[in-house]
Amino acid sequence: MTSREIYTVAQAAELLSCSATQVTRLIESGRLPASDIGTSRSHAWRITRAAIDQLLESRTNKAKPPKASRVRRIGRRRIVIPNIV
């Protein structure tokens, strides 16, 4: 962990490997907690390292959806076999 605990939108975007616009959207949607230290006309968001770590953890803990079907080849034909749960 770095010694810096509070990040700007640009710094958070670099840590999350996305754009600053995407970080702003995450903040505005409520998925990334942040503090607004700017004015009502100009936002200046600050994000804690804990909030970034929590977002990264929630992204990696999502279960992958099951495959919808399997495809088998018999000769030149492709047969789709539905996945039965």
Secondary structure as UniProt FT lines:
FT   STRAND          6..7
FT   HELIX           9..16
FT   HELIX           20..29
FT   STRAND          35..36
FT   STRAND          45..48
FT   HELIX           49..60
FT   STRAND          69..74
FT   TURN            75..76
FT   STRAND          77..82
//
